Each structure stands twice: as C-alpha cells, then as structure tokens.
Amino acid sequence: MPFDAVDTLLAEIQASWPEFLEFVPRDVQTRLEWFWGLEFGQLREHMNAFPDTEDLFGDEGVVVIPRSNDIEPLFNRLAERAGHRSEPMPPIMEAYDGRDTFKYFCLSVDPTALYWRRVKSTTPPHVVAAFTEARISKATRHELGCGKQTREKLIFRTRALTRPTPFNSNLRTLTLMELLQRSCLRAQIIPANFTSDRTLSDQVVEPESPTVPLPPPAELC
C-alpha cells in the first residue's frame, strides 16, 4: 500500500489518543492546519511537499530525533502566542529562517533492534516532531510517568550511538515535542471563522498545557 503522509500521521496519532476521548480525524487535521499556520484544508498539500517523509517514517517501529535547536523555535513560536489565541498562527515554515534541509538521528523504539542512522532531510522538524511524538506516546501509553523513562532511554541511546560526535538533542527536546503535540491537538481553541463550513466537534478537550516557563517533564502528565 503506497505511503500517504497524512493518513499515516493520523493513524499514528489515533493509536496514541486517550481512550476516553473520541478521535475525529477531520478535527485533528484541522487542528494541525491551524497550529501550523496553514489554510483550512491545506494539510495534504503541505505534507506532500516533503516526499522524503516516507524514507523517515515508512518503518512504523522507527522514531526520528530532531536537533534541540530545531525544536526550540517551534516552542518559542507557541510561547509568543500566549494571550493571542484568536489571531492566526504564522506559517510554521517561517520558524526555520529559510532553511530547507535538516539533520536527524533515526533509531528504533525497540532498544534491542540494531538500527540507527544519521540523515539529512527536507522534511521539516514540525512534521518529524508530530510523527515521533505520536509513536513515543503510542509505545508508552501504559507506562507510568508519561513515558519519561522511554524518552530518557532514547536520548541515552542517541548519545551512545553517535559518539564521538554526539547528536545535539536532549530530554528537554523530547519534552517540548510532547508539549507541542498536546497544545496542538488537545488544548487549543480554533476560531470558528477558520473552518469555512463547520465547527470542530469539541473545541477544548483537555486543560491547556502551560507554555512558559517549561514545567518539569513529570508535570506534563
């Protein structure tokens, strides 16, 4: 079956979705569009602009770790929106200051799997973060501590496997990715005028996670 980035991402998010909440694919797609500063209905066009997403996420057992300095601007973008949630989000590609190639470290969620590689890709960090956080959340949905232990192990393995030139990522980076995903999918209010023909089935399904200052990972549960 051909790889479809949008369908695959929605399936990954659904697999990590809280069991007590209804999963509505169109609502999730709309939230991604709003949070990423896209036009309503533009998600598929946006995702199709990065064909090497399949190379990164075609194997469902792999997560892709971004660099810390590629995720920090995405969090800062969210923090700057505090108190201005009714205004349109700026196009997320502006967060990269014109860069169109990014470095990542790929490894398996399964610590026994002997798979890892460094890659350069045109798939931007917000797409990578959405996929990777969904896969981590799926793998740790029954783990105590919101998956903190698994995130710590992923960073430990990343550092060990990239010696003597360690890959620039850390636990804070994965924690920010978790916070960004929650803010995007389960805590933001989407203005009614963003959707042309309908409103979201549920505007706020979970208390909004704090933005600044960043809480310790345990407080994100």
Order of alpha helices (4+ residues) and beta strands (2+ residues): alpha-alpha-alpha-alpha-beta-alpha-beta-beta-alpha-alpha-alpha
